[in-house]
C-alpha cells in the first residue's frame, strides 16, 4: 500500500487529501472509497486509519480534510459548514473518477461520525456513488441541538445561537468574533459536561491517544447557525436502491442517530453492532476497528461489484 498527498477543488476551496493505493496486482481499475473524518478531526487520524486498512483490502481510498479545516484551504478557519462538507464528498468523487486506477462505476463513500451524516446526504444527491457505509453515524446538527445522547436542555443550543449572533455582529463592526472552544481543559471537566462520551472524546483529541496538531480545538461561531437548519438525514430515502450499512458501537450513546437514519432508509439497509465498543472506541482501538473493517470489506465487495 502506498500513500500520496493530493489536492483537488471543492466549490472553489482547495482540499488536501491522502490517496492510498493497494500494492497487490489488479487486472484493471479498482473499486474506490472516499473516507471522511469525524467532526474536528483530520485525515491523519481515524479516517486515515480506515483508509489505509481498506486499501490493504484492495480498495483505492481517499481520506481528505474538510474545507476550512486541517491542511485544506478556506476561511474562516474551523468553519463547520454542512453544505460545504457534503460538497467535499462529491468533489472527492469527482477527483477519483479522473484516476486511471479507479473504476468510475465502483465508487463508495465511508463516513465516520459527523462524516457519517454528511456521507448519507452526499449519497442521496450523487448517483455516481454506488454504496455508502458509516461508522458511528452522527449528524452534527442533531448533536449540537439535542446533545450526543439526545437529552440536552434545549436552552443550551439557544445560548449557542445567541453567541453566534453576537459573533456575527462583532465581525460586521470590524471586531474579532472569536471562536467556540470545543474541548474543556481537563478530562474531569469533559466528564462533567458529557459523561463517559465526553471523557473519551477529550482523551482522543486532546491527549497522546489520538491528538494531532491540525485537529480543530475550536470552531468558527458561524458554524452554529449554519448547523441550526441542517438535516443530514433528509436525503436518506433517496439512497435506495443503493445499499446502506451503518456500523455502531454497542455502547455508543450516539446510536440513536444511526437508528433514526436506518428508519428513514427505504432500500437495502443494515445496522451492524460491534459488541463491547463505544462511539470513540471505533476511532482507534484495533480490536473493534478490525471487526468493522471485516464487515466493510464484505459490504463494499458486494455493493461495488461490477455487473
C-alpha positions as CSV (number, residue, x, y, z in Angstrom):
1,X,0.0,0.0,0.0
2,X,1.3,3.4,-0.9
3,X,0.1,6.8,0.3
4,X,0.3,10.0,-1.8
5,X,-0.6,13.6,-0.9
6,X,-3.1,15.0,-3.5
7,X,-5.2,18.1,-3.8
8,X,-8.5,18.9,-5.6
9,X,-11.1,21.7,-5.8
10,X,-14.4,21.7,-3.8
11,X,-16.6,24.7,-4.8
12,X,-13.5,26.9,-5.0
13,X,-11.8,25.6,-1.9
14,X,-8.6,23.5,-2.3
15,X,-8.9,20.2,-0.5
16,X,-5.9,18.3,0.9
17,X,-6.1,14.6,0.8
18,X,-4.2,11.3,1.1
19,X,-4.7,8.8,-1.7
20,X,-4.0,5.2,-0.8
21,X,-3.2,2.7,-3.5
22,X,-3.1,-1.1,-2.9
23,X,0.2,-2.9,-3.7
24,X,-1.4,-6.1,-4.9
25,X,-1.7,-6.6,-8.6
26,X,-5.0,-5.8,-10.3
27,X,-6.4,-6.9,-13.7
28,X,-8.0,-3.4,-14.2
29,X,-9.3,-0.3,-12.5
30,X,-10.2,-0.9,-8.8
31,X,-13.2,-0.1,-6.7
32,X,-12.6,3.1,-4.7
33,X,-13.8,4.7,-1.4
34,X,-13.9,8.3,-0.2
35,X,-13.3,8.3,3.6
36,X,-14.5,11.2,5.7
37,X,-13.2,12.2,9.2
38,X,-15.2,12.9,12.3
39,X,-16.1,16.5,13.4
40,X,-12.9,18.4,14.3
41,X,-10.8,15.5,13.0
42,X,-8.2,15.4,10.3
43,X,-7.2,12.8,7.7
44,X,-4.2,11.7,9.8
45,X,-6.5,10.4,12.5
46,X,-9.2,7.8,12.3
47,X,-10.2,8.4,8.7
48,X,-6.6,7.7,7.7
49,X,-6.6,4.5,9.7
50,X,-9.7,3.2,7.9
51,X,-8.5,4.4,4.5
52,X,-5.2,2.5,5.0
53,X,-6.9,-0.7,6.2
54,X,-9.4,-0.7,3.3
55,X,-6.5,-0.1,0.8
56,X,-4.8,-3.1,2.3
57,X,-8.1,-5.0,1.4
58,X,-7.8,-4.0,-2.3
59,X,-9.7,-0.7,-2.5
60,X,-8.3,2.7,-3.7
61,X,-9.1,5.0,-0.9
62,X,-9.1,8.8,-0.5
63,X,-9.1,10.4,3.0
64,X,-9.5,14.2,2.9
65,X,-9.5,17.2,5.3
66,X,-12.8,19.1,5.2
67,X,-12.8,22.6,3.7
68,X,-11.7,25.2,6.3
69,X,-10.0,22.5,8.4
70,X,-6.7,20.6,8.6
71,X,-4.5,21.2,5.6
72,X,-7.3,22.2,3.3
73,X,-8.0,25.8,2.3
74,X,-10.9,28.0,3.2
75,X,-11.6,31.0,5.5
76,X,-12.6,31.3,8.3
77,X,-10.6,28.5,9.7
78,X,-12.5,26.0,11.8
79,X,-15.8,26.5,9.9
80,X,-18.2,23.6,10.0
81,X,-20.4,24.2,7.0
82,X,-22.7,21.2,6.3
83,X,-23.4,22.2,2.7
84,X,-19.7,22.5,2.1
85,X,-19.0,19.2,3.8
86,X,-21.4,17.4,1.5
87,X,-19.8,19.2,-1.5
88,X,-16.4,18.0,-0.3
89,X,-17.6,14.4,-0.6
90,X,-18.9,15.0,-4.1
91,X,-15.7,16.8,-5.1
92,X,-13.7,13.8,-3.8
93,X,-15.7,11.5,-6.1
94,X,-15.0,13.9,-9.0
95,X,-11.3,13.6,-8.2
96,X,-11.5,9.8,-8.1
97,X,-13.2,9.5,-11.5
98,X,-10.1,11.1,-13.1
99,X,-7.8,8.5,-11.7
100,X,-6.8,5.7,-14.1
101,X,-6.5,3.3,-11.1
102,X,-10.2,3.8,-10.3
103,X,-13.3,2.2,-11.9
104,X,-15.7,5.2,-12.0
105,X,-18.7,2.8,-11.8
106,X,-17.5,1.3,-8.5
107,X,-17.1,4.2,-6.1
108,X,-18.4,4.2,-2.5
109,X,-18.5,6.6,0.5
110,X,-17.3,5.7,4.0
111,X,-18.2,8.4,6.6
112,X,-17.1,8.3,10.3
113,X,-19.0,10.2,13.0
114,X,-20.0,13.6,11.6
115,X,-18.9,12.4,8.1
116,X,-21.3,9.6,8.5
117,X,-24.2,12.0,8.4
118,X,-22.6,14.0,5.6
119,X,-21.9,10.9,3.5
120,X,-25.5,9.9,3.7
121,X,-26.6,13.3,2.4
122,X,-24.0,13.2,-0.3
123,X,-25.0,9.8,-1.5
124,X,-28.7,10.8,-1.6
125,X,-27.8,13.5,-4.1
126,X,-25.0,11.9,-6.2
127,X,-25.8,8.8,-8.3
128,X,-22.1,8.3,-9.0
129,X,-21.9,6.8,-5.5
130,X,-22.9,3.1,-5.7
131,X,-22.8,2.2,-2.0
132,X,-22.4,4.0,1.3
133,X,-21.3,2.9,4.8
134,X,-20.9,4.7,8.0
135,X,-19.1,4.1,11.3
136,X,-20.6,5.8,14.4
137,X,-23.1,7.8,12.4
138,X,-23.7,11.3,13.7
139,X,-25.5,14.3,12.5
140,X,-23.6,17.4,13.9
141,X,-26.8,19.4,13.8
142,X,-28.7,17.0,15.9
143,X,-25.8,16.6,18.3
144,X,-25.5,20.4,18.8
145,X,-29.2,20.8,19.2
146,X,-30.0,17.8,21.3
147,X,-26.7,16.5,22.7
148,X,-24.8,13.3,22.0
149,X,-27.4,11.3,23.9
150,X,-30.4,13.4,22.9
151,X,-31.1,14.6,26.4
152,X,-29.6,18.1,26.2
153,X,-31.7,21.0,27.6
154,X,-33.0,23.0,24.6
155,X,-31.7,26.2,26.3
156,X,-28.1,25.1,25.6
157,X,-28.5,25.4,21.8
158,X,-30.4,28.7,22.2
159,X,-27.4,30.0,24.2
160,X,-25.1,28.9,21.4
161,X,-27.3,30.7,18.8
162,X,-27.1,33.9,21.0
163,X,-23.3,33.7,20.9
164,X,-23.2,33.0,17.2
165,X,-25.4,36.0,16.5
166,X,-23.2,38.3,18.7
167,X,-20.1,37.0,16.9
168,X,-21.6,38.0,13.5
169,X,-22.4,41.4,14.8
170,X,-18.9,41.8,16.2
171,X,-17.4,40.8,12.9
172,X,-19.7,43.2,11.0
173,X,-18.4,46.1,13.1
174,X,-14.8,45.1,12.4
175,X,-14.1,43.3,15.6
176,X,-12.7,39.8,16.3
177,X,-15.6,37.4,16.6
178,X,-13.5,34.8,18.4
179,X,-14.3,31.1,18.2
180,X,-16.2,28.4,20.0
181,X,-14.0,26.2,22.2
182,X,-14.8,22.6,21.5
183,X,-13.0,20.9,24.5
184,X,-12.6,21.7,28.2
185,X,-9.2,21.9,29.8
186,X,-9.3,18.6,31.7
187,X,-10.8,15.1,31.3
188,X,-12.7,15.7,34.6
189,X,-14.4,18.8,33.1
190,X,-15.2,16.8,29.9
191,X,-16.8,14.1,32.1
192,X,-18.9,16.7,34.0
193,X,-20.2,18.1,30.7
194,X,-20.6,15.0,28.6
195,X,-20.2,11.9,30.8
196,X,-18.1,9.0,29.6
197,X,-18.6,10.0,26.0
198,X,-17.1,13.4,26.8
199,X,-14.2,11.9,28.5
200,X,-13.4,9.6,25.6
201,X,-13.7,12.5,23.1
202,X,-11.2,14.5,25.3
203,X,-8.8,11.6,25.5
204,X,-8.8,11.0,21.8
205,X,-8.5,14.6,20.6
206,X,-6.6,16.2,23.5
207,X,-4.1,13.6,24.7
208,X,-1.4,11.4,23.1
209,X,-4.0,8.8,22.4
210,X,-5.1,10.5,19.2
211,X,-4.2,14.2,19.3
212,X,-3.0,15.8,16.1
213,X,-1.6,19.4,15.7
214,X,-4.1,20.2,13.0
215,X,-7.2,18.7,14.6
216,X,-9.6,21.6,15.4
217,X,-9.9,22.5,19.0
218,X,-12.4,25.3,18.2
219,X,-15.0,26.1,15.5
220,X,-15.9,29.4,13.9
221,X,-19.1,30.7,15.6
222,X,-21.0,30.9,12.3
223,X,-20.8,27.1,12.2
224,X,-23.7,27.1,14.8
225,X,-26.3,29.0,12.8
226,X,-25.3,27.1,9.6
227,X,-25.9,23.8,11.5
228,X,-29.2,25.1,13.0
229,X,-31.3,24.4,9.9
230,X,-29.4,21.4,8.5
231,X,-30.8,17.8,8.5
232,X,-28.2,15.3,7.4
233,X,-30.8,12.6,7.1
234,X,-33.3,14.4,4.9
235,X,-32.0,12.7,1.7
236,X,-31.6,9.2,3.2
237,X,-34.7,7.9,1.3
238,X,-33.0,8.9,-1.9
239,X,-30.2,6.5,-1.3
240,X,-32.3,3.5,-2.4
241,X,-31.9,1.2,-4.2
242,X,-28.2,1.6,-3.4
243,X,-27.1,-0.3,-0.3
244,X,-26.5,1.3,3.1
245,X,-24.5,-0.1,6.0
246,X,-24.2,1.6,9.4
247,X,-21.7,0.2,12.0
248,X,-22.3,1.2,15.6
249,X,-20.6,0.5,18.9
250,X,-22.9,-1.5,21.3
251,X,-22.3,1.1,24.0
252,X,-22.4,4.3,21.8
253,X,-24.6,7.0,23.3
254,X,-24.9,8.4,19.8
255,X,-26.6,5.2,18.4
256,X,-30.0,6.8,18.3
257,X,-28.9,8.9,15.3
258,X,-27.9,5.8,13.3
259,X,-31.2,4.2,14.3
260,X,-33.1,7.2,13.0
261,X,-31.2,7.2,9.7
262,X,-31.9,3.4,9.4
263,X,-35.6,4.0,10.0
264,X,-35.7,6.6,7.2
265,X,-33.9,4.4,4.7
266,X,-36.2,2.6,2.3
267,X,-33.8,0.3,0.4
268,X,-31.3,-2.3,1.3
269,X,-30.0,-1.3,4.7
270,X,-28.3,-2.8,7.7
271,X,-27.4,-1.8,11.2
272,X,-24.3,-3.7,12.4
273,X,-23.4,-3.6,16.1
274,X,-19.8,-4.0,17.4
275,X,-20.1,-5.8,20.7
276,X,-18.4,-4.0,23.6
277,X,-17.5,-0.9,21.7
278,X,-18.4,2.7,22.5
279,X,-18.6,5.5,19.9
280,X,-14.9,6.6,20.2
281,X,-13.6,3.1,20.6
282,X,-14.2,2.7,16.9
283,X,-11.8,5.6,16.2
284,X,-8.6,3.8,17.2
285,X,-9.0,0.6,19.1
286,X,-7.9,-2.2,16.7
287,X,-9.9,-4.9,18.5
288,X,-13.0,-3.1,17.3
289,X,-11.7,-1.5,14.1
290,X,-10.7,-4.8,12.7
291,X,-14.2,-6.2,13.2
292,X,-15.6,-3.1,11.5
293,X,-13.2,-3.4,8.5
294,X,-14.1,-7.0,8.0
295,X,-17.7,-6.0,7.7
296,X,-16.9,-3.0,5.5
297,X,-14.8,-5.2,3.2
298,X,-17.7,-7.7,2.6
299,X,-20.2,-4.9,2.2
300,X,-18.3,-2.9,-0.4
301,X,-17.1,-6.0,-2.2
302,X,-20.7,-6.8,-2.8
303,X,-22.1,-3.3,-3.2
304,X,-19.3,-2.2,-5.6
305,X,-19.3,-5.5,-7.6
306,X,-19.1,-4.8,-11.3
307,X,-22.1,-6.1,-13.0
